[in-house]
Amino acid sequence: MPKPVTIVILAAGLGTRMKSRQAKVLHQAGGKTLLQHVLDTALALAPPERIFAVVGHQAAEVRQSVAGAGIGFIEQTEQKGTGHAVGIGRDSMAHLDGYLMVLYGDCPLLRTATLRRLIAQATEGSAAGVLMSALMDDPTGYGRVIRDPRGAVLDVVEQKAGTPEQLAIREANMGIYCFRADLFWKHVAEIQPNNPAREYYLTDMPAILTRAGHTVEAMRIDDAGEALGINDRAQLAQVDAIFRERKRGAVMAAGVTLIKPETITIDSAVEIGMDTIVEPFAQILGNTSIGETCRIGACSIVQDSTLADAVEIGAFTLVNKSVLEHGVHAGPYARLRMDNHVEAGAHIGNFVELKKTRMRAGAKAGHLAYLGDSDIGAEVNIGAGTITCNYDGHKKHPTQIGEGAFIGSNSTLVAPLEIGAGAYVAAGSVITQAVPVDALAIGRGRQENKPEWAKKRRKLAKTVEAIKTAD
């Protein structure tokens, strides 16, 4: 039987070098918070009841960011080092058998496969613990791994405490551990703040376990960058770029064409179907799902939306929290603000804005329209310049347009309003009352032509100008 693993994620720090009012683990890279990246990896390795996050700074906000995951939380009211952060979890975790792995909420790049290797080395051998290490050309700032002649880890020496000989060692401690849980909890109280910072360092555990007669091992990884912790905005941007590159590579491998891929932003949770084409500078964000054979236009933004197959999004179009069914065309320069549902074959043209609107199959709004809080029937045609006046200054009101209706250009539809199926609204009308099925509604002033009015006006203007000149 595989030995169970408990995972503790340290996420209590202030992150002062981020220069932010927001907790460091709540900053985003690749479309998710740093903590969410680490938690997603942890959930691939252990059930939620065996995962704990140590929270401190902005504890309520950090908890809320991963609410619903089913993990446990341990509050560290005072930040006294990594050893203290794990140690205060004794009541929550010490009764759990198996192994204890320590991760960090600001180290989001670690791959599941790498952590599986760490767990395998710990659980399949006899060591009391295994730490993750890497050979670095310049390990400045990292603790150095001190080994005995047999290769076992004797100690981890921090940069500030190392001798010149120790600092010449290129093997650096990445800070990720997997301990035998029973031995860790037996000896964790032996960590003492015998350092200039007067903090409890988890790096003391290898030496403590060695003195107790146990063996500690190291597992080297080839790429130290995988364990990169984020301390400032520059590192955050670096990690974000790595996630973006990984995601672009994954979607292209799945059959998606990215034109100038280095310019395209795709969040981690996004799904894109085969033979879809994404043009330069597009952003596909949040929990977005795009079907097959779609086209996402240049500089468009699609966020938290679902697009079926064969949808075409024109350049510079914004789609947010909306559903677009098969064959929908939107854009260029369209804006679907939120909570829209556009049915199969509908067309939304340039400079058309939708908000909380359902467009039924085959409906069209080709140019320069605002449709808010509306239900547009199948095969309806919305003329250029049409607006729904959905707000009266206090509340929003709906507009309902029946199947096959025709709305002339520059119509103003004052909600609440219902226009019947097959009805016509004459161009330039202001419609304030319900329009029956198959009726023609005209709501505009009668045209009146005044002969030679313009000629007389010009003559009057010349006379006035002459009087002013004479004065």
C-alpha positions, 0 to 999 in steps of 0.5 A: 500500500502507498504510504500517505503524504500530508502536505503543508503549504507555508503562505503566511508571509508579508512579502515586503519586497513586493511593495504591495498592500496585498499578501504575496501569495494572492498575486497572480501569475499565468492567470491564477494566484500563486497560492492556487498554483501550489494548491492545484499541484498539491491536490494532485498528490494528496486528498484535501483533508491532508493538505494544510495552508499556514496563513498569517498576513491577510489570513481571511483574504488568503482563506477566501481565495481557496475557499471550497477546496476543502483544505485545512488552515493553520494560523501563524499570528507571529512570523518566526521562521519556517520551522515555527510555521510548520511546528505550530501545525502539530495539533492539526497534523501530528496525528496523521501518519506517513510522510510530511511534505513542505511546500511554499505558497510563493513557489508556483513553478514546481511540477507535479512530476518533480514532487512525485519523485521527491515523495518516491525517494522518501517513501521507498527508502529508509531516510528520515527525510529528503530535501530538494537540491540543485547544482547552481553556477551561483548559489548566492542567497541559498543554503548550501547542502553539506554531505558526508563522504557517503553522500548523506546530508549532514546539514544545511548552512545558510548563506550568512552563517557559511564559512568560505569553504562551505560557501564554495559548495555549488549544491543549493537547498531548494527548501522543499522537504519530505520527512517521515512524519513521526520523526519530524514531529518527534524532533521539531521542538529541537529547532532553536532560534540560534541565528542573527534573525532569532527565528526557527529555521526548517533548515536545521532539521537535517542536522537534528535528524542526523544527530539523532542517528537518522539519515537525510538524503537530497534529491537533485533537480536539473532546473533550479528555476523550477523551485524559484520563489517569488520575492518581488515584482520582477520575479513575478513577471518572470514566473508569469512569462514561464507560465504563459510560455508553457500554456502556449506550448500546450495549446499548440501541441493540442492542435491550435494555431497561434499567430505570433504566439509570443504576443498572445496571453492565455491563462492556465485554466483556458481550454481551446479546441483543435484547428482554432486560430488565435491572432496576434495580441489576443488575450484569453483569460479566466475560465474560458472554453473555446471550441474547434475551428474558431477564430479569435481576432487580433487584440481581442479579449475573451474572459470567463466565457464559453465559445462553441465550435466555429465561432468567429471573434473579430479584431479588438472585440471584448467578450466577458462572462458570455456564452456564444453558440455554434457559428456566432460572429462577433466583431470587430470592435464589439463589446459583450460586457457580461451575462450574454447568451448568443445562440447559433448563427447570430451576428454581432457587428462592429461597435455593438454592445451587449449586456445581459442580453440573449440573442436568439438563433440567427438574430443580427445587430450589424452596426453601432447598437446598444442592447441591454437587458434584452431578449432578441428573438430568432432572425430579428434584425437590429438596425444601426444606431438602435439602443435599448433604454433600459435604465430609468435612473433607479432600476433596469428594465427589460426589452423583449423583441419577438421572432422575425421582427425588424428594428429600423436604424436609429430606433430608441426602445424605451424599456420596459417594452415588448415588440411582437413577432414579425413587427416593424419599427420605422427608422428613427422612432422612439418607441415607448409602448408595446408593439403588436405582432406584425404591426408597424410602429412609427414614433417620430415627428412629422417632417415639414419642409419650409421653402427657401428658409435656408436662403433667407437665413443666409441673407439675414446673416449677411445683413447682420454682418454688414451692420456690424462692419459699418459700426 
